[in-house]
Amino acid sequence: MPLRFFAAPTDAPRPVQVFDACNAGVVLRAVLFVQLVVATAAIYGAETPLEWLGSMALLTGASLPGTLVWLIAACSLKQPLQRLSTPGQYLAGVLLGALAGLYACGMWSWIGMDRTPWLASAVTGGLLAALLVTALVLRARGSAPAQTQARLTELQSRIRPHFLFNTLNSAIALVRAEPAKAESLLEDLSDLFRYALAEPHTTTTLAQEIELAQRYLSIEQVRFGARLQIQWQLDESVHAALLPPLLLQPLVENAIRHGVEPNPRGGKLQVRTEKRGNQALIHIINTLPDTEATPASRGQGMALDNVKARLSLLHDLQGSFRTKLRHGLYIVRLSVPLAADPMPAKKARDAYFDRR
């Protein structure tokens, strides 16, 4: 049987993106930030709450369209901006902010204000844009240590000694009776360790995460036999969606550990992917042991918290993570955005998996 080689993905070199105004979370934060500045500025010169509300309404009427103009322009020019150097991206963001400030001042002029502060509006727009870009850069830099710590935590929780020993014992038991099956088992184990110990990378595809989960479950299938029933319902049209690496496998491992392993009769595990609008939905559903016959296996929830935190770091408000209990089933639901121009699922798999 030909040996298989599981190649961990490597991020293609590309220019560093300082800020991404196309992100829904960025849009919301930018609007709230400018409105906070406007509300603070309206306090000056307002002697009563009614005057403050009037001043804030007047400033909002110009600042809100100006903010949206900056966001639309920065999002539309995302690719040209990414080709600039880091200082160039900063400068472009500030210049776009100045133009947005002039646009806001034009709104005041259009509604008939006697005095329109063109220069002050341009300077204010540039300063607000500089502050916003700086905040986005600091957030991006702050996520790097969190991603590294999350990866180390996942490695610690995944490569547990008892999992390794159980897998090796299963392989030893199969060596004489079914040597081909033992070889396949050890190859899957080798692939898991090779992937876990590969160089860090920030994103992977859903296709690759599914492949990794399948390798893990093939090992557990040998261990549990008929006690483990696995069902896959996969929509390949969403498998190019981006995920943090090492995300799906800990979830199926969690399902095995708390849903199947404690139950003497075993259990069922279902992994389902589907497309809904411009979102890729991922469901991991497992049966739960009978609490009357088997004490419930309760973890500390670290794996789930870890997954939720890393998903938020990558997709912000565009990604979601939910869990619920329903009719004896534990359901994990993930939602991630699809790329504007996703590559076909087969091409996504071939780009990251090299077999020989």
Secondary structure as a PSIPRED ss2 file (coil, helix, strand):
# PSIPRED VFORMAT (PSIPRED V4.0)

   1 M C   1.000  0.000  0.000
   2 P C   1.000  0.000  0.000
   3 L C   1.000  0.000  0.000
   4 R C   1.000  0.000  0.000
   5 F C   1.000  0.000  0.000
   6 F C   1.000  0.000  0.000
   7 A C   1.000  0.000  0.000
   8 A C   1.000  0.000  0.000
   9 P C   1.000  0.000  0.000
  10 T C   1.000  0.000  0.000
  11 D C   1.000  0.000  0.000
  12 A C   1.000  0.000  0.000
  13 P C   1.000  0.000  0.000
  14 R C   1.000  0.000  0.000
  15 P C   1.000  0.000  0.000
  16 V C   1.000  0.000  0.000
  17 Q C   1.000  0.000  0.000
  18 V C   1.000  0.000  0.000
  19 F C   1.000  0.000  0.000
  20 D C   1.000  0.000  0.000
  21 A C   1.000  0.000  0.000
  22 C C   1.000  0.000  0.000
  23 N C   1.000  0.000  0.000
  24 A H   0.000  1.000  0.000
  25 G H   0.000  1.000  0.000
  26 V H   0.000  1.000  0.000
  27 V H   0.000  1.000  0.000
  28 L H   0.000  1.000  0.000
  29 R H   0.000  1.000  0.000
  30 A H   0.000  1.000  0.000
  31 V H   0.000  1.000  0.000
  32 L H   0.000  1.000  0.000
  33 F H   0.000  1.000  0.000
  34 V H   0.000  1.000  0.000
  35 Q H   0.000  1.000  0.000
  36 L H   0.000  1.000  0.000
  37 V H   0.000  1.000  0.000
  38 V H   0.000  1.000  0.000
  39 A H   0.000  1.000  0.000
  40 T H   0.000  1.000  0.000
  41 A H   0.000  1.000  0.000
  42 A H   0.000  1.000  0.000
  43 I H   0.000  1.000  0.000
  44 Y C   1.000  0.000  0.000
  45 G C   1.000  0.000  0.000
  46 A C   1.000  0.000  0.000
  47 E C   1.000  0.000  0.000
  48 T C   1.000  0.000  0.000
  49 P H   0.000  1.000  0.000
  50 L H   0.000  1.000  0.000
  51 E H   0.000  1.000  0.000
  52 W H   0.000  1.000  0.000
  53 L H   0.000  1.000  0.000
  54 G H   0.000  1.000  0.000
  55 S H   0.000  1.000  0.000
  56 M H   0.000  1.000  0.000
  57 A H   0.000  1.000  0.000
  58 L H   0.000  1.000  0.000
  59 L H   0.000  1.000  0.000
  60 T H   0.000  1.000  0.000
  61 G H   0.000  1.000  0.000
  62 A H   0.000  1.000  0.000
  63 S H   0.000  1.000  0.000
  64 L H   0.000  1.000  0.000
  65 P H   0.000  1.000  0.000
  66 G H   0.000  1.000  0.000
  67 T H   0.000  1.000  0.000
  68 L H   0.000  1.000  0.000
  69 V H   0.000  1.000  0.000
  70 W H   0.000  1.000  0.000
  71 L H   0.000  1.000  0.000
  72 I H   0.000  1.000  0.000
  73 A H   0.000  1.000  0.000
  74 A H   0.000  1.000  0.000
  75 C H   0.000  1.000  0.000
  76 S H   0.000  1.000  0.000
  77 L C   1.000  0.000  0.000
  78 K H   0.000  1.000  0.000
  79 Q H   0.000  1.000  0.000
  80 P H   0.000  1.000  0.000
  81 L H   0.000  1.000  0.000
  82 Q H   0.000  1.000  0.000
  83 R C   1.000  0.000  0.000
  84 L C   1.000  0.000  0.000
  85 S C   1.000  0.000  0.000
  86 T H   0.000  1.000  0.000
  87 P H   0.000  1.000  0.000
  88 G H   0.000  1.000  0.000
  89 Q H   0.000  1.000  0.000
  90 Y H   0.000  1.000  0.000
  91 L H   0.000  1.000  0.000
  92 A H   0.000  1.000  0.000
  93 G H   0.000  1.000  0.000
  94 V H   0.000  1.000  0.000
  95 L H   0.000  1.000  0.000
  96 L H   0.000  1.000  0.000
  97 G H   0.000  1.000  0.000
  98 A H   0.000  1.000  0.000
  99 L H   0.000  1.000  0.000
 100 A H   0.000  1.000  0.000
 101 G H   0.000  1.000  0.000
 102 L H   0.000  1.000  0.000
 103 Y H   0.000  1.000  0.000
 104 A H   0.000  1.000  0.000
 105 C H   0.000  1.000  0.000
 106 G H   0.000  1.000  0.000
 107 M H   0.000  1.000  0.000
 108 W H   0.000  1.000  0.000
 109 S H   0.000  1.000  0.000
 110 W H   0.000  1.000  0.000
 111 I C   1.000  0.000  0.000
 112 G C   1.000  0.000  0.000
 113 M C   1.000  0.000  0.000
 114 D C   1.000  0.000  0.000
 115 R C   1.000  0.000  0.000
 116 T C   1.000  0.000  0.000
 117 P C   1.000  0.000  0.000
 118 W H   0.000  1.000  0.000
 119 L H   0.000  1.000  0.000
 120 A H   0.000  1.000  0.000
 121 S H   0.000  1.000  0.000
 122 A H   0.000  1.000  0.000
 123 V H   0.000  1.000  0.000
 124 T H   0.000  1.000  0.000
 125 G H   0.000  1.000  0.000
 126 G H   0.000  1.000  0.000
 127 L H   0.000  1.000  0.000
 128 L H   0.000  1.000  0.000
 129 A H   0.000  1.000  0.000
 130 A H   0.000  1.000  0.000
 131 L H   0.000  1.000  0.000
 132 L H   0.000  1.000  0.000
 133 V H   0.000  1.000  0.000
 134 T H   0.000  1.000  0.000
 135 A H   0.000  1.000  0.000
 136 L H   0.000  1.000  0.000
 137 V H   0.000  1.000  0.000
 138 L H   0.000  1.000  0.000
 139 R H   0.000  1.000  0.000
 140 A H   0.000  1.000  0.000
 141 R H   0.000  1.000  0.000
 142 G H   0.000  1.000  0.000
 143 S H   0.000  1.000  0.000
 144 A H   0.000  1.000  0.000
 145 P H   0.000  1.000  0.000
 146 A H   0.000  1.000  0.000
 147 Q H   0.000  1.000  0.000
 148 T H   0.000  1.000  0.000
 149 Q H   0.000  1.000  0.000
 150 A H   0.000  1.000  0.000
 151 R H   0.000  1.000  0.000
 152 L H   0.000  1.000  0.000
 153 T H   0.000  1.000  0.000
 154 E H   0.000  1.000  0.000
 155 L H   0.000  1.000  0.000
 156 Q H   0.000  1.000  0.000
 157 S H   0.000  1.000  0.000
 158 R H   0.000  1.000  0.000
 159 I C   1.000  0.000  0.000
 160 R C   1.000  0.000  0.000
 161 P H   0.000  1.000  0.000
 162 H H   0.000  1.000  0.000
 163 F H   0.000  1.000  0.000
 164 L H   0.000  1.000  0.000
 165 F H   0.000  1.000  0.000
 166 N H   0.000  1.000  0.000
 167 T H   0.000  1.000  0.000
 168 L H   0.000  1.000  0.000
 169 N H   0.000  1.000  0.000
 170 S H   0.000  1.000  0.000
 171 A H   0.000  1.000  0.000
 172 I H   0.000  1.000  0.000
 173 A H   0.000  1.000  0.000
 174 L H   0.000  1.000  0.000
 175 V H   0.000  1.000  0.000
 176 R C   1.000  0.000  0.000
 177 A C   1.000  0.000  0.000
 178 E C   1.000  0.000  0.000
 179 P H   0.000  1.000  0.000
 180 A H   0.000  1.000  0.000
 181 K H   0.000  1.000  0.000
 182 A H   0.000  1.000  0.000
 183 E H   0.000  1.000  0.000
 184 S H   0.000  1.000  0.000
 185 L H   0.000  1.000  0.000
 186 L H   0.000  1.000  0.000
 187 E H   0.000  1.000  0.000
 188 D H   0.000  1.000  0.000
 189 L H   0.000  1.000  0.000
 190 S H   0.000  1.000  0.000
 191 D H   0.000  1.000  0.000
 192 L H   0.000  1.000  0.000
 193 F H   0.000  1.000  0.000
 194 R H   0.000  1.000  0.000
 195 Y H   0.000  1.000  0.000
 196 A H   0.000  1.000  0.000
 197 L C   1.000  0.000  0.000
 198 A C   1.000  0.000  0.000
 199 E C   1.000  0.000  0.000
 200 P C   1.000  0.000  0.000
 201 H C   1.000  0.000  0.000
 202 T C   1.000  0.000  0.000
 203 T C   1.000  0.000  0.000
 204 T E   0.000  0.000  1.000
 205 T E   0.000  0.000  1.000
 206 L H   0.000  1.000  0.000
 207 A H   0.000  1.000  0.000
 208 Q H   0.000  1.000  0.000
 209 E H   0.000  1.000  0.000
 210 I H   0.000  1.000  0.000
 211 E H   0.000  1.000  0.000
 212 L H   0.000  1.000  0.000
 213 A H   0.000  1.000  0.000
 214 Q H   0.000  1.000  0.000
 215 R H   0.000  1.000  0.000
 216 Y H   0.000  1.000  0.000
 217 L H   0.000  1.000  0.000
 218 S H   0.000  1.000  0.000
 219 I H   0.000  1.000  0.000
 220 E H   0.000  1.000  0.000
 221 Q H   0.000  1.000  0.000
 222 V H   0.000  1.000  0.000
 223 R H   0.000  1.000  0.000
 224 F H   0.000  1.000  0.000
 225 G H   0.000  1.000  0.000
 226 A H   0.000  1.000  0.000
 227 R H   0.000  1.000  0.000
 228 L E   0.000  0.000  1.000
 229 Q E   0.000  0.000  1.000
 230 I E   0.000  0.000  1.000
 231 Q E   0.000  0.000  1.000
 232 W E   0.000  0.000  1.000
 233 Q E   0.000  0.000  1.000
 234 L C   1.000  0.000  0.000
 235 D C   1.000  0.000  0.000
 236 E H   0.000  1.000  0.000
 237 S H   0.000  1.000  0.000
 238 V H   0.000  1.000  0.000
 239 H C   1.000  0.000  0.000
 240 A C   1.000  0.000  0.000
 241 A C   1.000  0.000  0.000
 242 L E   0.000  0.000  1.000
 243 L E   0.000  0.000  1.000
 244 P C   1.000  0.000  0.000
 245 P C   1.000  0.000  0.000
 246 L C   1.000  0.000  0.000
 247 L C   1.000  0.000  0.000
 248 L H   0.000  1.000  0.000
 249 Q H   0.000  1.000  0.000
 250 P H   0.000  1.000  0.000
 251 L H   0.000  1.000  0.000
 252 V H   0.000  1.000  0.000
 253 E H   0.000  1.000  0.000
 254 N H   0.000  1.000  0.000
 255 A H   0.000  1.000  0.000
 256 I H   0.000  1.000  0.000
 257 R H   0.000  1.000  0.000
 258 H H   0.000  1.000  0.000
 259 G H   0.000  1.000  0.000
 260 V H   0.000  1.000  0.000
 261 E C   1.000  0.000  0.000
 262 P C   1.000  0.000  0.000
 263 N C   1.000  0.000  0.000
 264 P C   1.000  0.000  0.000
 265 R C   1.000  0.000  0.000
 266 G C   1.000  0.000  0.000
 267 G E   0.000  0.000  1.000
 268 K E   0.000  0.000  1.000
 269 L E   0.000  0.000  1.000
 270 Q E   0.000  0.000  1.000
 271 V E   0.000  0.000  1.000
 272 R E   0.000  0.000  1.000
 273 T E   0.000  0.000  1.000
 274 E E   0.000  0.000  1.000
 275 K E   0.000  0.000  1.000
 276 R E   0.000  0.000  1.000
 277 G C   1.000  0.000  0.000
 278 N C   1.000  0.000  0.000
 279 Q E   0.000  0.000  1.000
 280 A E   0.000  0.000  1.000
 281 L E   0.000  0.000  1.000
 282 I E   0.000  0.000  1.000
 283 H E   0.000  0.000  1.000
 284 I E   0.000  0.000  1.000
 285 I E   0.000  0.000  1.000
 286 N E   0.000  0.000  1.000
 287 T E   0.000  0.000  1.000
 288 L C   1.000  0.000  0.000
 289 P C   1.000  0.000  0.000
 290 D C   1.000  0.000  0.000
 291 T C   1.000  0.000  0.000
 292 E C   1.000  0.000  0.000
 293 A C   1.000  0.000  0.000
 294 T C   1.000  0.000  0.000
 295 P C   1.000  0.000  0.000
 296 A C   1.000  0.000  0.000
 297 S C   1.000  0.000  0.000
 298 R C   1.000  0.000  0.000
 299 G C   1.000  0.000  0.000
 300 Q C   1.000  0.000  0.000
 301 G C   1.000  0.000  0.000
 302 M H   0.000  1.000  0.000
 303 A H   0.000  1.000  0.000
 304 L H   0.000  1.000  0.000
 305 D H   0.000  1.000  0.000
 306 N H   0.000  1.000  0.000
 307 V H   0.000  1.000  0.000
 308 K H   0.000  1.000  0.000
 309 A H   0.000  1.000  0.000
 310 R H   0.000  1.000  0.000
 311 L H   0.000  1.000  0.000
 312 S H   0.000  1.000  0.000
 313 L H   0.000  1.000  0.000
 314 L H   0.000  1.000  0.000
 315 H H   0.000  1.000  0.000
 316 D H   0.000  1.000  0.000
 317 L H   0.000  1.000  0.000
 318 Q H   0.000  1.000  0.000
 319 G C   1.000  0.000  0.000
 320 S E   0.000  0.000  1.000
 321 F E   0.000  0.000  1.000
 322 R E   0.000  0.000  1.000
 323 T E   0.000  0.000  1.000
 324 K E   0.000  0.000  1.000
 325 L E   0.000  0.000  1.000
 326 R E   0.000  0.000  1.000
 327 H C   1.000  0.000  0.000
 328 G C   1.000  0.000  0.000
 329 L E   0.000  0.000  1.000
 330 Y E   0.000  0.000  1.000
 331 I E   0.000  0.000  1.000
 332 V E   0.000  0.000  1.000
 333 R E   0.000  0.000  1.000
 334 L E   0.000  0.000  1.000
 335 S E   0.000  0.000  1.000
 336 V E   0.000  0.000  1.000
 337 P E   0.000  0.000  1.000
 338 L C   1.000  0.000  0.000
 339 A C   1.000  0.000  0.000
 340 A C   1.000  0.000  0.000
 341 D C   1.000  0.000  0.000
 342 P C   1.000  0.000  0.000
 343 M C   1.000  0.000  0.000
 344 P C   1.000  0.000  0.000
 345 A H   0.000  1.000  0.000
 346 K H   0.000  1.000  0.000
 347 K H   0.000  1.000  0.000
 348 A H   0.000  1.000  0.000
 349 R H   0.000  1.000  0.000
 350 D H   0.000  1.000  0.000
 351 A H   0.000  1.000  0.000
 352 Y H   0.000  1.000  0.000
 353 F C   1.000  0.000  0.000
 354 D C   1.000  0.000  0.000
 355 R C   1.000  0.000  0.000
 356 R C   1.000  0.000  0.000
